[in-house]
């Protein structure tokens, strides 16, 4: 018999400002406990030394985690010139040092131009990519050397690469990067440093965008804990503290469909909705070959039931559906 999950069946997306010093999973587990959620997942890990936008999916919204994982990301980062480190960031050991040459904005801009658009990256050894079944970071800690350039090169897209500030006196460059999934900012920074002639590592990394979510959507872990504590204290000893805590935190969740705001929406009748929920295809008058949000008109309000693929002839096929009961 399958083990029953503990917690509430609550669905939605919370956009966390991941704090420094903890893993994305540790942050997820803390928020999961605050919400009392039965099911949760994050949408692409940030390193412990990184902060910023981390969408957390709960309940039925976890069905859209992969979509957010594959979405465009945005970062603010500081490149520290003159050192190459084993992990590509400030946590690693110094493995090479070089004098930092004189540089100005014009020189840096000429280097950045080489990294805009589609580029080839070699992921850092300290990454979660697997080789022969083991994550690269485990092999690195075991002292094993692998020719990453030969087996792990990947194509990524740098949609935007802006120079925000240079500090030649301390050898630092601040950048804003908007990029495709799978881009390693540590590799990008190290490659930029190599083009300047001295190497570099990431001394600061802050995510400003993940798919449709930005810093404007973020909530801090401290704020969530403060809201929970205040709700419990206000409720008093006679009240249900958990219920009071959940009542104040639940409204902070975004609707699952917030993960795909740009997808076209199709409103189905209840009969069509039931067909889709039973895995059947439905003919509509929507003449576009694309992916769509599926909503069902009810007597109360429209109900989001999932997403589907629609053909050029207007036939919708269910792709990822929520557990929804239509009256």
Secondary structure as GFF3:
##gff-version 3
##sequence-region A 1 327
A	DSSP	beta_strand	12	18	.	.	.	ID=ss1
A	DSSP	alpha_helix	24	35	.	.	.	ID=ss2
A	DSSP	beta_strand	40	42	.	.	.	ID=ss3
A	DSSP	beta_strand	50	58	.	.	.	ID=ss4
A	DSSP	three_ten_helix	59	64	.	.	.	ID=ss5
A	DSSP	alpha_helix	65	69	.	.	.	ID=ss6
A	DSSP	beta_strand	73	81	.	.	.	ID=ss7
A	DSSP	beta_strand	83	85	.	.	.	ID=ss8
A	DSSP	beta_strand	94	97	.	.	.	ID=ss9
A	DSSP	alpha_helix	105	112	.	.	.	ID=ss10
A	DSSP	three_ten_helix	113	115	.	.	.	ID=ss11
A	DSSP	beta_strand	117	122	.	.	.	ID=ss12
A	DSSP	beta_strand	130	131	.	.	.	ID=ss13
A	DSSP	beta_strand	134	135	.	.	.	ID=ss14
A	DSSP	alpha_helix	136	141	.	.	.	ID=ss15
A	DSSP	alpha_helix	148	151	.	.	.	ID=ss16
A	DSSP	beta_strand	153	167	.	.	.	ID=ss17
A	DSSP	beta_strand	172	179	.	.	.	ID=ss18
A	DSSP	alpha_helix	185	196	.	.	.	ID=ss19
A	DSSP	beta_strand	200	210	.	.	.	ID=ss20
A	DSSP	beta_strand	213	214	.	.	.	ID=ss21
A	DSSP	three_ten_helix	215	217	.	.	.	ID=ss22
A	DSSP	beta_strand	219	220	.	.	.	ID=ss23
A	DSSP	alpha_helix	221	235	.	.	.	ID=ss24
A	DSSP	alpha_helix	241	249	.	.	.	ID=ss25
A	DSSP	three_ten_helix	250	252	.	.	.	ID=ss26
A	DSSP	three_ten_helix	256	260	.	.	.	ID=ss27
A	DSSP	beta_strand	264	268	.	.	.	ID=ss28
A	DSSP	alpha_helix	270	277	.	.	.	ID=ss29
A	DSSP	beta_strand	282	283	.	.	.	ID=ss30
A	DSSP	beta_strand	290	296	.	.	.	ID=ss31
A	DSSP	beta_strand	303	310	.	.	.	ID=ss32
A	DSSP	beta_strand	315	321	.	.	.	ID=ss33
###
